[in-house]
Amino acid sequence: MYLYKPCDLEKRISEAYQQNGIIYPSQLDEEYIARKFDILLVESKFGSFAEYCDDLKIVALHHDLDSLKRREVFFHEVGHLFLHVGDQSKMTESFRFFQESQAKHFTLFAAIPYHMLTYIDFSKKRDFIIYEMQETFRVPAEICERRMDYIENH
């Protein structure tokens, strides 16, 4: 782990969290983060999405999501707010795919931030690390596995 170097996006997310007093994994709560970053968080019957409406940042989460999936979708939609502009329905398929890929990376770094990796014992076996990440950050195992893949490859 000591050789791991975060990418610029990871650094920016961690810095933004720290500047807003988000230091501990227990603070990675959708409502808390929404308040800290002036995001209006609402429930939706029509799916999950993010949009700007004038100066208002809105994240709508589908009301049927379980708590782990809700958190994953929240970070994904926040990624769209912070990384993208424009209406995806008016974009080419390849550009939409590119934006979705960026939002997936954002999700990994926002859900399991670089500055909070110190809460994970990386001396254990991979399965234990993933379990510990899932318990600590309250996200689906798939997110933890992808985060571990990213860490191991960088």
PyMOL CGO cylinders between C-alpha atoms (Angstrom):
from pymol import cmd
from pymol.cgo import CYLINDER

trace = [
    CYLINDER, 0.00, 0.00, 0.00, 2.85, 2.40, 0.76, 0.3, 1, 1, 1, 1, 1, 1,
    CYLINDER, 2.85, 2.40, 0.76, 3.79, 2.45, -2.95, 0.3, 1, 1, 1, 1, 1, 1,
    CYLINDER, 3.79, 2.45, -2.95, 0.32, 3.47, -4.05, 0.3, 1, 1, 1, 1, 1, 1,
    CYLINDER, 0.32, 3.47, -4.05, 0.06, 6.91, -5.62, 0.3, 1, 1, 1, 1, 1, 1,
    CYLINDER, 0.06, 6.91, -5.62, -3.40, 8.43, -5.98, 0.3, 1, 1, 1, 1, 1, 1,
    CYLINDER, -3.40, 8.43, -5.98, -4.48, 9.94, -9.29, 0.3, 1, 1, 1, 1, 1, 1,
    CYLINDER, -4.48, 9.94, -9.29, -5.44, 13.61, -9.55, 0.3, 1, 1, 1, 1, 1, 1,
    CYLINDER, -5.44, 13.61, -9.55, -9.16, 12.89, -9.24, 0.3, 1, 1, 1, 1, 1, 1,
    CYLINDER, -9.16, 12.89, -9.24, -8.59, 10.92, -6.02, 0.3, 1, 1, 1, 1, 1, 1,
    CYLINDER, -8.59, 10.92, -6.02, -6.56, 13.77, -4.59, 0.3, 1, 1, 1, 1, 1, 1,
    CYLINDER, -6.56, 13.77, -4.59, -9.20, 16.35, -5.55, 0.3, 1, 1, 1, 1, 1, 1,
    CYLINDER, -9.20, 16.35, -5.55, -11.99, 14.31, -3.95, 0.3, 1, 1, 1, 1, 1, 1,
    CYLINDER, -11.99, 14.31, -3.95, -10.02, 13.74, -0.74, 0.3, 1, 1, 1, 1, 1, 1,
    CYLINDER, -10.02, 13.74, -0.74, -9.08, 17.42, -0.55, 0.3, 1, 1, 1, 1, 1, 1,
    CYLINDER, -9.08, 17.42, -0.55, -12.70, 18.48, -1.07, 0.3, 1, 1, 1, 1, 1, 1,
    CYLINDER, -12.70, 18.48, -1.07, -13.84, 16.09, 1.65, 0.3, 1, 1, 1, 1, 1, 1,
    CYLINDER, -13.84, 16.09, 1.65, -11.18, 17.25, 4.09, 0.3, 1, 1, 1, 1, 1, 1,
    CYLINDER, -11.18, 17.25, 4.09, -11.92, 20.93, 3.40, 0.3, 1, 1, 1, 1, 1, 1,
    CYLINDER, -11.92, 20.93, 3.40, -15.54, 20.17, 4.30, 0.3, 1, 1, 1, 1, 1, 1,
    CYLINDER, -15.54, 20.17, 4.30, -14.61, 18.28, 7.48, 0.3, 1, 1, 1, 1, 1, 1,
    CYLINDER, -14.61, 18.28, 7.48, -15.32, 14.83, 6.04, 0.3, 1, 1, 1, 1, 1, 1,
    CYLINDER, -15.32, 14.83, 6.04, -12.54, 12.85, 7.71, 0.3, 1, 1, 1, 1, 1, 1,
    CYLINDER, -12.54, 12.85, 7.71, -14.08, 9.59, 8.93, 0.3, 1, 1, 1, 1, 1, 1,
    CYLINDER, -14.08, 9.59, 8.93, -15.87, 6.78, 7.05, 0.3, 1, 1, 1, 1, 1, 1,
    CYLINDER, -15.87, 6.78, 7.05, -18.93, 7.30, 9.24, 0.3, 1, 1, 1, 1, 1, 1,
    CYLINDER, -18.93, 7.30, 9.24, -19.32, 10.74, 7.62, 0.3, 1, 1, 1, 1, 1, 1,
    CYLINDER, -19.32, 10.74, 7.62, -19.76, 9.21, 4.15, 0.3, 1, 1, 1, 1, 1, 1,
    CYLINDER, -19.76, 9.21, 4.15, -23.51, 9.49, 4.47, 0.3, 1, 1, 1, 1, 1, 1,
    CYLINDER, -23.51, 9.49, 4.47, -25.57, 10.64, 1.50, 0.3, 1, 1, 1, 1, 1, 1,
    CYLINDER, -25.57, 10.64, 1.50, -27.56, 13.26, 3.39, 0.3, 1, 1, 1, 1, 1, 1,
    CYLINDER, -27.56, 13.26, 3.39, -24.48, 14.61, 5.19, 0.3, 1, 1, 1, 1, 1, 1,
    CYLINDER, -24.48, 14.61, 5.19, -22.42, 14.90, 1.99, 0.3, 1, 1, 1, 1, 1, 1,
    CYLINDER, -22.42, 14.90, 1.99, -25.35, 16.48, 0.16, 0.3, 1, 1, 1, 1, 1, 1,
    CYLINDER, -25.35, 16.48, 0.16, -25.60, 19.15, 2.88, 0.3, 1, 1, 1, 1, 1, 1,
    CYLINDER, -25.60, 19.15, 2.88, -21.85, 19.80, 2.86, 0.3, 1, 1, 1, 1, 1, 1,
    CYLINDER, -21.85, 19.80, 2.86, -21.76, 20.26, -0.93, 0.3, 1, 1, 1, 1, 1, 1,
    CYLINDER, -21.76, 20.26, -0.93, -25.09, 22.12, -1.26, 0.3, 1, 1, 1, 1, 1, 1,
    CYLINDER, -25.09, 22.12, -1.26, -26.83, 19.34, -3.15, 0.3, 1, 1, 1, 1, 1, 1,
    CYLINDER, -26.83, 19.34, -3.15, -30.58, 18.91, -2.97, 0.3, 1, 1, 1, 1, 1, 1,
    CYLINDER, -30.58, 18.91, -2.97, -31.11, 15.17, -2.41, 0.3, 1, 1, 1, 1, 1, 1,
    CYLINDER, -31.11, 15.17, -2.41, -34.56, 13.86, -3.30, 0.3, 1, 1, 1, 1, 1, 1,
    CYLINDER, -34.56, 13.86, -3.30, -36.37, 10.55, -3.74, 0.3, 1, 1, 1, 1, 1, 1,
    CYLINDER, -36.37, 10.55, -3.74, -37.66, 9.66, -7.19, 0.3, 1, 1, 1, 1, 1, 1,
    CYLINDER, -37.66, 9.66, -7.19, -40.22, 7.27, -8.64, 0.3, 1, 1, 1, 1, 1, 1,
    CYLINDER, -40.22, 7.27, -8.64, -38.68, 7.67, -12.10, 0.3, 1, 1, 1, 1, 1, 1,
    CYLINDER, -38.68, 7.67, -12.10, -35.10, 6.47, -11.65, 0.3, 1, 1, 1, 1, 1, 1,
    CYLINDER, -35.10, 6.47, -11.65, -31.93, 8.11, -10.42, 0.3, 1, 1, 1, 1, 1, 1,
    CYLINDER, -31.93, 8.11, -10.42, -30.35, 11.16, -12.00, 0.3, 1, 1, 1, 1, 1, 1,
    CYLINDER, -30.35, 11.16, -12.00, -28.38, 14.33, -11.36, 0.3, 1, 1, 1, 1, 1, 1,
    CYLINDER, -28.38, 14.33, -11.36, -28.92, 17.75, -12.85, 0.3, 1, 1, 1, 1, 1, 1,
    CYLINDER, -28.92, 17.75, -12.85, -28.25, 21.42, -12.48, 0.3, 1, 1, 1, 1, 1, 1,
    CYLINDER, -28.25, 21.42, -12.48, -31.26, 23.67, -12.35, 0.3, 1, 1, 1, 1, 1, 1,
    CYLINDER, -31.26, 23.67, -12.35, -29.93, 27.23, -12.47, 0.3, 1, 1, 1, 1, 1, 1,
    CYLINDER, -29.93, 27.23, -12.47, -27.48, 27.24, -9.52, 0.3, 1, 1, 1, 1, 1, 1,
    CYLINDER, -27.48, 27.24, -9.52, -29.17, 24.32, -7.79, 0.3, 1, 1, 1, 1, 1, 1,
    CYLINDER, -29.17, 24.32, -7.79, -27.47, 20.91, -7.79, 0.3, 1, 1, 1, 1, 1, 1,
    CYLINDER, -27.47, 20.91, -7.79, -29.98, 18.06, -7.60, 0.3, 1, 1, 1, 1, 1, 1,
    CYLINDER, -29.98, 18.06, -7.60, -29.46, 14.34, -7.07, 0.3, 1, 1, 1, 1, 1, 1,
    CYLINDER, -29.46, 14.34, -7.07, -32.56, 12.19, -7.32, 0.3, 1, 1, 1, 1, 1, 1,
    CYLINDER, -32.56, 12.19, -7.32, -32.33, 8.60, -6.09, 0.3, 1, 1, 1, 1, 1, 1,
    CYLINDER, -32.33, 8.60, -6.09, -34.86, 5.95, -7.01, 0.3, 1, 1, 1, 1, 1, 1,
    CYLINDER, -34.86, 5.95, -7.01, -36.96, 5.18, -3.95, 0.3, 1, 1, 1, 1, 1, 1,
    CYLINDER, -36.96, 5.18, -3.95, -36.62, 1.37, -4.30, 0.3, 1, 1, 1, 1, 1, 1,
    CYLINDER, -36.62, 1.37, -4.30, -32.81, 1.18, -3.91, 0.3, 1, 1, 1, 1, 1, 1,
    CYLINDER, -32.81, 1.18, -3.91, -31.44, -0.80, -0.96, 0.3, 1, 1, 1, 1, 1, 1,
    CYLINDER, -31.44, -0.80, -0.96, -29.00, 1.09, 1.29, 0.3, 1, 1, 1, 1, 1, 1,
    CYLINDER, -29.00, 1.09, 1.29, -25.78, -0.21, -0.32, 0.3, 1, 1, 1, 1, 1, 1,
    CYLINDER, -25.78, -0.21, -0.32, -26.96, 0.36, -3.89, 0.3, 1, 1, 1, 1, 1, 1,
    CYLINDER, -26.96, 0.36, -3.89, -28.38, 3.75, -2.90, 0.3, 1, 1, 1, 1, 1, 1,
    CYLINDER, -28.38, 3.75, -2.90, -24.94, 4.84, -1.69, 0.3, 1, 1, 1, 1, 1, 1,
    CYLINDER, -24.94, 4.84, -1.69, -23.27, 3.61, -4.90, 0.3, 1, 1, 1, 1, 1, 1,
    CYLINDER, -23.27, 3.61, -4.90, -25.81, 5.40, -7.09, 0.3, 1, 1, 1, 1, 1, 1,
    CYLINDER, -25.81, 5.40, -7.09, -25.51, 8.56, -4.99, 0.3, 1, 1, 1, 1, 1, 1,
    CYLINDER, -25.51, 8.56, -4.99, -21.76, 8.79, -5.55, 0.3, 1, 1, 1, 1, 1, 1,
    CYLINDER, -21.76, 8.79, -5.55, -22.21, 8.01, -9.25, 0.3, 1, 1, 1, 1, 1, 1,
    CYLINDER, -22.21, 8.01, -9.25, -24.72, 10.83, -9.67, 0.3, 1, 1, 1, 1, 1, 1,
    CYLINDER, -24.72, 10.83, -9.67, -22.57, 13.25, -7.65, 0.3, 1, 1, 1, 1, 1, 1,
    CYLINDER, -22.57, 13.25, -7.65, -19.77, 12.38, -10.06, 0.3, 1, 1, 1, 1, 1, 1,
    CYLINDER, -19.77, 12.38, -10.06, -21.90, 13.60, -12.94, 0.3, 1, 1, 1, 1, 1, 1,
    CYLINDER, -21.90, 13.60, -12.94, -22.54, 16.88, -11.11, 0.3, 1, 1, 1, 1, 1, 1,
    CYLINDER, -22.54, 16.88, -11.11, -18.88, 17.54, -10.44, 0.3, 1, 1, 1, 1, 1, 1,
    CYLINDER, -18.88, 17.54, -10.44, -17.40, 16.24, -13.70, 0.3, 1, 1, 1, 1, 1, 1,
    CYLINDER, -17.40, 16.24, -13.70, -19.95, 16.93, -16.43, 0.3, 1, 1, 1, 1, 1, 1,
    CYLINDER, -19.95, 16.93, -16.43, -22.22, 19.48, -18.01, 0.3, 1, 1, 1, 1, 1, 1,
    CYLINDER, -22.22, 19.48, -18.01, -25.00, 19.00, -20.50, 0.3, 1, 1, 1, 1, 1, 1,
    CYLINDER, -25.00, 19.00, -20.50, -27.92, 16.68, -21.06, 0.3, 1, 1, 1, 1, 1, 1,
    CYLINDER, -27.92, 16.68, -21.06, -26.81, 13.09, -21.73, 0.3, 1, 1, 1, 1, 1, 1,
    CYLINDER, -26.81, 13.09, -21.73, -29.97, 12.39, -23.72, 0.3, 1, 1, 1, 1, 1, 1,
    CYLINDER, -29.97, 12.39, -23.72, -28.70, 14.86, -26.33, 0.3, 1, 1, 1, 1, 1, 1,
    CYLINDER, -28.70, 14.86, -26.33, -25.20, 13.36, -26.56, 0.3, 1, 1, 1, 1, 1, 1,
    CYLINDER, -25.20, 13.36, -26.56, -23.74, 10.73, -28.82, 0.3, 1, 1, 1, 1, 1, 1,
    CYLINDER, -23.74, 10.73, -28.82, -23.62, 7.21, -27.47, 0.3, 1, 1, 1, 1, 1, 1,
    CYLINDER, -23.62, 7.21, -27.47, -19.81, 7.22, -27.34, 0.3, 1, 1, 1, 1, 1, 1,
    CYLINDER, -19.81, 7.22, -27.34, -19.73, 10.47, -25.34, 0.3, 1, 1, 1, 1, 1, 1,
    CYLINDER, -19.73, 10.47, -25.34, -22.40, 9.17, -22.97, 0.3, 1, 1, 1, 1, 1, 1,
    CYLINDER, -22.40, 9.17, -22.97, -20.30, 6.01, -22.50, 0.3, 1, 1, 1, 1, 1, 1,
    CYLINDER, -20.30, 6.01, -22.50, -17.24, 8.17, -21.76, 0.3, 1, 1, 1, 1, 1, 1,
    CYLINDER, -17.24, 8.17, -21.76, -19.15, 10.18, -19.13, 0.3, 1, 1, 1, 1, 1, 1,
    CYLINDER, -19.15, 10.18, -19.13, -20.51, 6.99, -17.53, 0.3, 1, 1, 1, 1, 1, 1,
    CYLINDER, -20.51, 6.99, -17.53, -16.97, 5.60, -17.33, 0.3, 1, 1, 1, 1, 1, 1,
    CYLINDER, -16.97, 5.60, -17.33, -15.77, 8.78, -15.62, 0.3, 1, 1, 1, 1, 1, 1,
    CYLINDER, -15.77, 8.78, -15.62, -18.67, 8.65, -13.15, 0.3, 1, 1, 1, 1, 1, 1,
    CYLINDER, -18.67, 8.65, -13.15, -17.82, 5.02, -12.31, 0.3, 1, 1, 1, 1, 1, 1,
    CYLINDER, -17.82, 5.02, -12.31, -14.25, 6.02, -11.47, 0.3, 1, 1, 1, 1, 1, 1,
    CYLINDER, -14.25, 6.02, -11.47, -15.52, 8.95, -9.42, 0.3, 1, 1, 1, 1, 1, 1,
    CYLINDER, -15.52, 8.95, -9.42, -17.75, 6.52, -7.50, 0.3, 1, 1, 1, 1, 1, 1,
    CYLINDER, -17.75, 6.52, -7.50, -14.75, 4.40, -6.48, 0.3, 1, 1, 1, 1, 1, 1,
    CYLINDER, -14.75, 4.40, -6.48, -12.79, 7.38, -5.22, 0.3, 1, 1, 1, 1, 1, 1,
    CYLINDER, -12.79, 7.38, -5.22, -15.71, 9.15, -3.53, 0.3, 1, 1, 1, 1, 1, 1,
    CYLINDER, -15.71, 9.15, -3.53, -17.11, 6.03, -1.83, 0.3, 1, 1, 1, 1, 1, 1,
    CYLINDER, -17.11, 6.03, -1.83, -13.69, 4.82, -0.65, 0.3, 1, 1, 1, 1, 1, 1,
    CYLINDER, -13.69, 4.82, -0.65, -11.59, 8.01, -0.50, 0.3, 1, 1, 1, 1, 1, 1,
    CYLINDER, -11.59, 8.01, -0.50, -7.81, 8.00, -0.59, 0.3, 1, 1, 1, 1, 1, 1,
    CYLINDER, -7.81, 8.00, -0.59, -7.41, 9.78, 2.75, 0.3, 1, 1, 1, 1, 1, 1,
    CYLINDER, -7.41, 9.78, 2.75, -9.57, 7.10, 4.44, 0.3, 1, 1, 1, 1, 1, 1,
    CYLINDER, -9.57, 7.10, 4.44, -7.64, 4.10, 3.15, 0.3, 1, 1, 1, 1, 1, 1,
    CYLINDER, -7.64, 4.10, 3.15, -5.72, 4.20, 6.44, 0.3, 1, 1, 1, 1, 1, 1,
    CYLINDER, -5.72, 4.20, 6.44, -8.80, 2.61, 8.06, 0.3, 1, 1, 1, 1, 1, 1,
    CYLINDER, -8.80, 2.61, 8.06, -8.19, -0.58, 6.07, 0.3, 1, 1, 1, 1, 1, 1,
    CYLINDER, -8.19, -0.58, 6.07, -5.60, -3.20, 6.98, 0.3, 1, 1, 1, 1, 1, 1,
    CYLINDER, -5.60, -3.20, 6.98, -3.89, -3.96, 3.68, 0.3, 1, 1, 1, 1, 1, 1,
    CYLINDER, -3.89, -3.96, 3.68, -1.64, -6.60, 5.25, 0.3, 1, 1, 1, 1, 1, 1,
    CYLINDER, -1.64, -6.60, 5.25, -4.51, -9.12, 5.16, 0.3, 1, 1, 1, 1, 1, 1,
    CYLINDER, -4.51, -9.12, 5.16, -5.65, -11.33, 2.29, 0.3, 1, 1, 1, 1, 1, 1,
    CYLINDER, -5.65, -11.33, 2.29, -7.63, -9.70, -0.49, 0.3, 1, 1, 1, 1, 1, 1,
    CYLINDER, -7.63, -9.70, -0.49, -10.96, -11.28, 0.53, 0.3, 1, 1, 1, 1, 1, 1,
    CYLINDER, -10.96, -11.28, 0.53, -10.61, -9.89, 4.05, 0.3, 1, 1, 1, 1, 1, 1,
    CYLINDER, -10.61, -9.89, 4.05, -9.65, -6.45, 2.72, 0.3, 1, 1, 1, 1, 1, 1,
    CYLINDER, -9.65, -6.45, 2.72, -12.73, -6.36, 0.50, 0.3, 1, 1, 1, 1, 1, 1,
    CYLINDER, -12.73, -6.36, 0.50, -14.93, -7.47, 3.40, 0.3, 1, 1, 1, 1, 1, 1,
    CYLINDER, -14.93, -7.47, 3.40, -13.38, -4.80, 5.63, 0.3, 1, 1, 1, 1, 1, 1,
    CYLINDER, -13.38, -4.80, 5.63, -13.91, -2.13, 2.95, 0.3, 1, 1, 1, 1, 1, 1,
    CYLINDER, -13.91, -2.13, 2.95, -17.52, -3.17, 2.56, 0.3, 1, 1, 1, 1, 1, 1,
    CYLINDER, -17.52, -3.17, 2.56, -18.13, -2.98, 6.31, 0.3, 1, 1, 1, 1, 1, 1,
    CYLINDER, -18.13, -2.98, 6.31, -16.21, 0.28, 6.76, 0.3, 1, 1, 1, 1, 1, 1,
    CYLINDER, -16.21, 0.28, 6.76, -17.58, 2.20, 3.78, 0.3, 1, 1, 1, 1, 1, 1,
    CYLINDER, -17.58, 2.20, 3.78, -21.01, 0.53, 3.49, 0.3, 1, 1, 1, 1, 1, 1,
    CYLINDER, -21.01, 0.53, 3.49, -20.89, -0.01, -0.28, 0.3, 1, 1, 1, 1, 1, 1,
    CYLINDER, -20.89, -0.01, -0.28, -21.51, -3.12, -2.41, 0.3, 1, 1, 1, 1, 1, 1,
    CYLINDER, -21.51, -3.12, -2.41, -18.71, -5.70, -2.62, 0.3, 1, 1, 1, 1, 1, 1,
    CYLINDER, -18.71, -5.70, -2.62, -18.36, -5.00, -6.35, 0.3, 1, 1, 1, 1, 1, 1,
    CYLINDER, -18.36, -5.00, -6.35, -17.30, -1.40, -5.60, 0.3, 1, 1, 1, 1, 1, 1,
    CYLINDER, -17.30, -1.40, -5.60, -14.74, -2.68, -3.08, 0.3, 1, 1, 1, 1, 1, 1,
    CYLINDER, -14.74, -2.68, -3.08, -13.41, -5.21, -5.58, 0.3, 1, 1, 1, 1, 1, 1,
    CYLINDER, -13.41, -5.21, -5.58, -13.06, -2.56, -8.28, 0.3, 1, 1, 1, 1, 1, 1,
    CYLINDER, -13.06, -2.56, -8.28, -11.36, -0.20, -5.80, 0.3, 1, 1, 1, 1, 1, 1,
    CYLINDER, -11.36, -0.20, -5.80, -8.92, -2.96, -4.84, 0.3, 1, 1, 1, 1, 1, 1,
    CYLINDER, -8.92, -2.96, -4.84, -8.24, -3.71, -8.51, 0.3, 1, 1, 1, 1, 1, 1,
    CYLINDER, -8.24, -3.71, -8.51, -7.49, -0.03, -9.05, 0.3, 1, 1, 1, 1, 1, 1,
    CYLINDER, -7.49, -0.03, -9.05, -5.17, 0.12, -6.04, 0.3, 1, 1, 1, 1, 1, 1,
    CYLINDER, -5.17, 0.12, -6.04, -3.33, -3.06, -7.04, 0.3, 1, 1, 1, 1, 1, 1,
    CYLINDER, -3.33, -3.06, -7.04, -2.87, -1.83, -10.61, 0.3, 1, 1, 1, 1, 1, 1,
    CYLINDER, -2.87, -1.83, -10.61, -1.51, 1.57, -9.57, 0.3, 1, 1, 1, 1, 1, 1,
]
cmd.load_cgo(trace, "trace")
